[in-house]
């Protein structure tokens, strides 16, 4: 689940009252379009997401969060809700599909879905108190329609695997192999690891009848934290094993079902402000990931994240060697009004302007130009052509008149980094070549698509300026085809 959530558990201890959760969720009042950056109406937020695709329907199961993971005295109090679509544009908001029904259930934790012989299987972890200790145990439910689930008994059906943590035993990823055998990859920790600081692992369980379970060698070991919210899929000749380390998503790949796995050239799923991404296929052999953008404590730009936030979708693409890239899903880009008529103003006598094109030449320092009167919520698209070597170039978003306030989108070909405010992604290739930026700014979320290969997002609160700055340092850069359009409210 979440590093910030686990901190709350440690503080809460185990003296948990029996009073159960009282969370009101009304699917009828939730939006049915523009699900990118979705947050449920009311004092609620989105937690871990569990996307699933079957028979033309893309369903996003997600944890309904209140009190930022501190419900039920810090044990979570999470429940599953579902949102579904056939085209990624129009969505149907479903009810709570897996709720807290018993006093001993303190959270319906993250899990996954499988469909086999006409039945949907939802595997999940239940957090509970046993003998005065917080434990996580495995449960499952079945459904004929993917919405109305019946919890199966015994519940939980599996309490622990020998040699692995009982406290951390959660987030089962389920799949059914070609022989009809169910497999689970479960996030846990080895009790006796080779290295004490690297106990995180994924336990591999399998069963032919969902009653007797075999414990295999772990599919993943040696992680610095419990590898949460695992995902596993086969796509275009490669097997992928996805997991999260302190909410940052990583993956390994292999040509064989259970490895040996290898590292990709870079980790495109690893964005600090996209938490615990999981994936599902979509029609025409496409693949989407879904995660969530956390809130910041006290709504301050420099504060740490807290549990719960907004959904965020990525389209996953694959390179020839199996390395994954990310981009905006075209169908989920928020609608905009007409592009604004813009006027670019030069600064520092270093910019040559021609309508919506500006050439900034600053071999010995920094050069800049700016545009004024930008709407707070907008889509910005720009083509950037660097010439020769540059130390860095980029934009300052939601800035003021002198750009001492705002959020820097900084691109560095030398360092192969893209930073956005106080977060960054690494191993960003080809920033010394023509670069396309697509930027969404919506209610404090700044989301950037770089060349349809890499993405970076940040949660911002405090800067709301109406200036957009373009700049280059120690080099020459052309900004052209600049388009700015306000986002529509509906």
Rosetta blueprint (number, residue, H / E / L):
1 X L
2 X L
3 X H
4 X H
5 X H
6 X H
7 X H
8 X H
9 X H
10 X H
11 X H
12 X H
13 X L
14 X L
15 X L
16 X L
17 X L
18 X L
19 X L
20 X L
21 X L
22 X L
23 X L
24 X L
25 X L
26 X L
27 X H
28 X H
29 X H
30 X L
31 X L
32 X L
33 X E
34 X L
35 X L
36 X L
37 X L
38 X L
39 X L
40 X L
41 X L
42 X L
43 X L
44 X L
45 X E
46 X E
47 X E
48 X E
49 X E
50 X E
51 X E
52 X E
53 X E
54 X E
55 X L
56 X L
57 X E
58 X E
59 X E
60 X E
61 X E
62 X E
63 X E
64 X E
65 X E
66 X L
67 X H
68 X H
69 X H
70 X L
71 X H
72 X H
73 X H
74 X H
75 X L
76 X E
77 X L
78 X L
79 X E
80 X E
81 X E
82 X E
83 X E
84 X E
85 X E
86 X L
87 X L
88 X L
89 X L
90 X E
91 X E
92 X E
93 X E
94 X E
95 X E
96 X E
97 X E
98 X E
99 X L
100 X L
101 X L
102 X L
103 X L
104 X L
105 X L
106 X L
107 X E
108 X E
109 X E
110 X E
111 X E
112 X E
113 X E
114 X E
115 X E
116 X E
117 X L
118 X L
119 X E
120 X E
121 X E
122 X E
123 X E
124 X E
125 X E
126 X E
127 X E
128 X E
129 X E
130 X E
131 X L
132 X L
133 X E
134 X E
135 X E
136 X E
137 X E
138 X E
139 X E
140 X E
141 X E
142 X E
143 X E
144 X L
145 X L
146 X L
147 X L
148 X L
149 X E
150 X E
151 X E
152 X L
153 X L
154 X L
155 X L
156 X L
157 X L
158 X E
159 X L
160 X L
161 X L
162 X L
163 X L
164 X E
165 X E
166 X E
167 X E
168 X E
169 X E
170 X E
171 X E
172 X E
173 X E
174 X E
175 X E
176 X E
177 X L
178 X L
179 X L
180 X L
181 X L
182 X E
183 X E
184 X E
185 X E
186 X E
187 X E
188 X E
189 X E
190 X E
191 X L
192 X L
193 X L
194 X L
195 X L
196 X L
197 X L
198 X L
199 X L
200 X E
201 X E
202 X E
203 X E
204 X E
205 X E
206 X E
207 X E
208 X L
209 X L
210 X L
211 X L
212 X L
213 X L
214 X E
215 X E
216 X E
217 X E
218 X E
219 X E
220 X E
221 X E
222 X E
223 X E
224 X L
225 X L
226 X L
227 X L
228 X E
229 X E
230 X E
231 X E
232 X E
233 X E
234 X E
235 X E
236 X L
237 X L
238 X E
239 X E
240 X E
241 X E
242 X E
243 X E
244 X E
245 X E
246 X L
247 X L
248 X E
249 X E
250 X E
251 X E
252 X E
253 X E
254 X E
255 X L
256 X L
257 X L
258 X L
259 X L
260 X L
261 X L
262 X E
263 X E
264 X L
265 X L
266 X L
267 X L
268 X L
269 X L
270 X L
271 X L
272 X L
273 X L
274 X L
275 X E
276 X E
277 X E
278 X E
279 X E
280 X E
281 X E
282 X E
283 X L
284 X L
285 X L
286 X E
287 X E
288 X E
289 X E
290 X E
291 X E
292 X E
293 X E
294 X E
295 X E
296 X E
297 X H
298 X H
299 X H
300 X L
301 X L
302 X L
303 X L
304 X L
305 X E
306 X E
307 X E
308 X E
309 X E
310 X E
311 X E
312 X E
313 X E
314 X E
315 X E
316 X E
317 X E
318 X E
319 X L
320 X L
321 X L
322 X L
323 X L
324 X E
325 X E
326 X E
327 X E
328 X L
329 X L
330 X H
331 X H
332 X H
333 X L
334 X L
335 X L
336 X E
337 X E
338 X E
339 X E
340 X L
341 X L
342 X L
343 X L
344 X E
345 X E
346 X E
347 X E
348 X L
349 X L
350 X L
351 X E
352 X E
353 X E
354 X E
355 X L
356 X L
357 X E
358 X E
359 X E
360 X E
361 X E
362 X E
363 X E
364 X E
365 X E
366 X E
367 X E
368 X E
369 X E
370 X E
371 X E
372 X L
373 X L
374 X L
375 X L
376 X L
377 X L
378 X E
379 X E
380 X E
381 X E
382 X E
383 X E
384 X E
385 X E
386 X E
387 X E
388 X L
389 X L
390 X L
391 X L
392 X E
393 X E
394 X E
395 X E
396 X E
397 X E
398 X E
399 X E
400 X L
401 X L
402 X L
403 X L
404 X L
405 X L
406 X L
407 X E
408 X E
409 X E
410 X E
411 X E
412 X E
413 X L
414 X L
415 X L
416 X L
417 X E
418 X E
419 X E
420 X E
421 X L
422 X L
423 X E
424 X E
425 X E
426 X E
427 X L
428 X L
429 X L
430 X L
431 X L
432 X L
433 X L
434 X L
435 X E
436 X E
437 X E
438 X E
439 X E
440 X E
441 X E
442 X E
443 X L
444 X L
445 X E
446 X E
447 X E
448 X E
449 X E
450 X E
451 X L
452 X L
453 X L
454 X E
455 X E
456 X E
457 X E
458 X E
459 X E
460 X L
461 X L
462 X L
463 X L
464 X L
465 X L
466 X L
467 X E
468 X E
469 X E
470 X E
471 X E
472 X E
473 X E
474 X E
475 X E
476 X E
477 X E
478 X E
479 X E
480 X E
481 X E
482 X E
483 X E
484 X E
485 X E
486 X E
487 X E
488 X L
489 X L
490 X L
